[in-house]
Amino acid sequence: MEVLIFNFIFILILGLILKANTQESKGKINTFVVLSFVSSFIIHTFVDPMSVLDLPAYEDAFVECMSLPFYRLKDAFWAGSMEIGFLWYMKFLSLISDDFIIVLIVSSLIMLCCYYRTILTNSPYTYVSILFILVTVFDQSIFVLRQHLAMALLTLSWNSIINKNYRRFGAYIIIAFLLHRSSLVFIPLFFLYNIENKKMYITALLISCLVFAVSYFVVLQYFVSLMGRDYTGYLNNVKYEGANYVDFILMSGLFISMIFFMKSAVFERGINRLLLSITSLAVIGTFFGVGNSSTGRLFYYYTSIPFILVPNIMKYINNQIVRVGFAICYIGVYVYISYLGSSAKYLENMSFLFWSK
């Protein structure tokens, strides 16, 4: 955990030194992007697998994949809990190297490249977006490999949604589904975004709220049945009373901030309308998912959006003090959640190949 905190502080200070928080020097921003990418890649890759939840199981699955031909992977022991696409992915990597580190190297590259490309394409404040990545998806993605690979790849589908390219979007969904079946939850975004009429759009959101209010668990049960029996935990896990409560408050705050600062611009086609759709689904999902901790993972495809959402809201805040204060407040909240909140316990014993406790 200490290394993760040091990495955040290093990148925070690096950005301030290079003045990457402004748009005045493209060269300085590019330098910041490269250095932050390298630093994050090293941290994300060279973790000791035995010190982190889930990675020992992934390593065991990798060893099994090495011993089996492609056509027999469907009969592997780990096929009962891991998607066949992910087993194919590990089998392919085992042809390159028999060391599990190859999985961590390639997975880290895929995730970081996807997120950095999305940031460089859609964020007006690169520096802020990269800081948000570090305190939202970054830590969990170290050991929740399958879902975070799917989530990262689906950020590349945003242009397909905006351009109504349903074939390309479908291809992204299929690839993501082969890695983690929960990616099916991303499908409604395509249809919501492409409702052209503003009144129809709002009506669709209200109907979604009504349907969830009347039969949330019925809808969720049907959805989970499409994913398969291994995902029944999304229905049955009520381990933490009030789970998703924090996510609901944060997403609601960001939704209100969008409406207040961006006003009618939230309905403009492009990234604004996409962010409105993602945030709306995040609010609905987390509200009706309060009390079921596993649905927090399910709706993480939507609640992970602050790394693009906050910078785009900032673009519409004219007062510099308010704009900077807005970013600092939200980054501060996520820093607390990531490094001091309950989620930090999953990484408290984490160590690295180059940093022994």
N, C-alpha and C positions, 0 to 999 in steps of 0.2 A: 504493500500500500504506500509506503514511503516513497518508492520510486515513482509511482503515479503522481503523487503530490509534487515531487520535485520536477517532474516533466511539465506539469501544468504551470508551475511557477517560472520555470525556464522559458517556456513559450510565451507566457504573459510578459515577462521582462524583455525578451527578445523583440516582441512586437512593439513595445514602447520605445526601445532603443532605436529600432529601425523606422519608427513612426509609421508602422504598417496599419495603424488605425485611421490614417487619412488616405485620400486618393491622390495625393500630390506627386508621388514618385512610384511609377510602375515598377521600376527596377528594385526598389526597396521591398515592395510588396512581394515580388517574385522571389527575392532572396529569403524573405520570411516564410513563404509557402514551401520552398525547398527544404530549408533547415527544420521547420516544424514537422514536415513529412518524414524526414530522415529520423529525427528524434522519436517521433511517435511509432514509426515502423520498428525501430530497435526495441522499444519498450513492449510493443504488442507481440513481437515475435519470440524474443529470447526469454520467455517465462519458463520456469521449471514446471513441467506438466504435473508432477506429483504434488505440487503445492497449491493447486487450484482445483476447485470443484469441476467435475465433468471431464476435464482433460485426460485423466487416467483411463476413463472409458473410451474416449476417442482414440487414445494410443493403442488400447487393446483391440479396438475395431480395425485400426490401421494394420496391425500385425496380422489379424485374421484375413484382411483383404489381400495382403501380400501372398498368402498361402493358397488363395483360391483363384481360379480363372474367372473371367468376367461373367460367363454364363451361369456360374454357380453362386454368385454373390447374393442372388435372391433367396438362397437357402442358408445363408450365413447366420450364425447365432445373433449377430447384431442387427440383422435385417428385421428383427421383431421390434426394434426400438429406433432404428435410423432409416431414413428414406433411402430407396435404392439409388437415387441420383447422387446422394452424398457418398454412398459406398463406391459407386463408379468413379466419382471424383477422387477418392482416396486410393483406389486401385490404380488409376492412371498416374497419380503422383508417386506411388510405390515403384513404378517402372523407372522413374527418374532417380529416386533415392530410397534406400531401405531405412532411413532415419526419419522418425516422426517429425523432426524439425521442418521437413519439407512441407508438411501440411500447414504448419504455423506460418512459414515464410509466404507461401502462395496465398493463403487465406488473408493474411495481413495486407499483402499487396492489393488483392482484389477489393477488400473493404475500403482501404484508405484511398485507392485510386477512384473508386466510385464516389465516395463522399467528397473528395477534393474536386473532382470534375463537376459534381453537382453544385458545390460552393462557388467555384470559379465561373460557372454559367449563370447562376441564379442569385447570388448574394451581392448586394451593394457594399457590404462591409466584410471583406474576407477575414480580417483579423478576428472580429467578433464571432463569426461562424465557426472558425477553427477552435476557438476557446470553448464554444458550446459543444462541439463534438467531443472534446476531452471530458466534459462533465455530464454528458448524457449517454451516448451509445458506446463510447470508447471502452470504458472499464468492463462492462458486461460482455462486450463482444470478444474479449480475450478468452472466455471459456464457453460462451453460448454460441458456438461456431455456426451451426446450421442455420438458425433463425437469423443471425446477423449477416450472414452471407446473403440470404434471401432478401433481407431488408435493404442492404446496400445496393444490390442489383436492381431492386425495384425503384430506387431513386432515379435510375437511368431511364425508367419508363415514363417519366413525367412529360417529356416532349411528345411521346406517343399519345398520351391522354389529351394534351393541349391541341394536338393536330388531328385528333380523331382517327388515329391510325390503329384501328382495333386489331389488325393482324400482328403488328409489331408488339402492341401491348399484350396480346395473347401469348406471344412467344416469350416475353419476359415472365408472365405469370406461370407458364409451363416450366421454365427453367427454375424459377423460385420455388414452385410447388415440388419439384423433384428434390430440392434441397431441404425444404421444410413446408409441410402441408398447410401450416397456419397461414401461409401467404395468400390463401383464398380470400382472407378477410379484406384484401386490398382491391378486390374486383368492384365493389360498389362505388368506389371513387370514380371510376371511368364514367359510369352512368350519371352520377350526381353532377360532376363537372360539366358534362355535355347537355344539361338541361338549359336551353338558351334563355327562356322567358324567366325574368326575375321573380314574378309572382309564382310561377310553377316551381321554381327552385326552392323558394321559401316554403311552399306547400309541401314539397317532397320532404323537407327537413321536419316539418310539423307532423306529417304522417309517419315518418320514421320514429319520432319520439312517441307517438301514440301507440304504434305497433310494439315498440320495446316496452312501453309502460304496461301494456296489457299482457304481453306474452314474451318477456325478455328471455326466460330460460327455455321456452319452447323453441324460439328462434335460434338460440345458441345451441340447443341440443341438436336441432336439424343441421346446423352448420358443422358442428363437431362430428356428426355422423358421416358427413361428406369427407372429412379428413381421415376417419378410421378410428378403430378402437383404442389406439395408443394415445389418443388425445382426449380421453374422457376426463383426465385431470383438470381440463379447463372448465368442466362442469362441477366437479366434486370438491375442488380445493377451496375451502373457506377457512384456511388456517389462521389468517390474520383478520380480526374483526376491524371493519373500516378500511380494508384494503381498497386501493384506487382513490381514496379520499383526497390525498395530496395531488395526484395527477388531475383529478377533476377540478380542484381549485386552481391549479396552475394553468390548465387548458382554458378554463372559463375566464381567467384573468387576461390571457392572451387574446381570446376571442373578443372580449369587451374592448381591449386596447386596439385591436384591428378596426372595430366599428368606430371607435372614438377618433382615432388619428387618421385612418384612411378613408373614412366616410364612404361615399358612393364608389370610390376607387376599388373597393373590395370585390365588386362584381365585374371588373374589367377582365376580359379574356386574357389568358396568359398566366403568369406566376401568381398574380393576386387572387384570381378566382380559384386557382388550384389550392393555394394556401387556405383560403376560406373554406373550401370543401373538406380538406384534411382536418382542419381545426374543428369544424362542425361535427364531423364524425368522431373525432377524439373526445369532444365534450359529451356527446350522446353515449358513446361506448363506456367511458369512465363513470358517468353518472349512474347508469343502470348496472354497472359492474361493481359498484361499491359493495364490499363484503366478500367478494370472490377474488382472491389474490392472483389466481392463474389467468384471469381475463386481462389483468394488467399486461402480461406478456403478449396476449393475443392482440390487444389494441396498441401495442408498442409500435406497430407499423405507422400509426398516426400520431401518438404522443411523443415520438422522437423528433418532431418537426421544429422545435425551437431554434435549431442551428441555422435554418433558413428563414423562419418566420420572424424572429426578433429583428434581424438586420433589415428585413423588408418593411417592418413597421417603423423602424428608426428613420428610414428614408423619408417618411411623411411627417416627421417631427421637426418643425422649423427651429425651435429654440434649442440651441446647442447644449445648454445645461440640462434641460429636460431629456434630450436625446441620450446623452451620456449617462445620466442618472438612471434612465429606463434600462439601459443595457447592463449597468453595474448591478442594479437590484436583482434582475433575473439571473445573471451569472452568479451572483452571490448566493441566491437561493439554491441553485443547482450544485454549486460547490459544496454547500452544507449537506445536501442530500447525498451527493456522490461520496464525499470523504468523511462525513461525520454522522450521516443518517444510518438507518437500519440496513440499507443495502451494502454498506461498507463491510459488514461482517463476512460477506462471501469472499472477500479478498484480503482479510486481515492476516492470513498466514501465507500469502503469496510471496514467493521469492523468485529470483532470476538467476539464470546461468552465470551471469557476471556479477551478481550481488548476493552473497550468501549471508543469511542471518546468523 
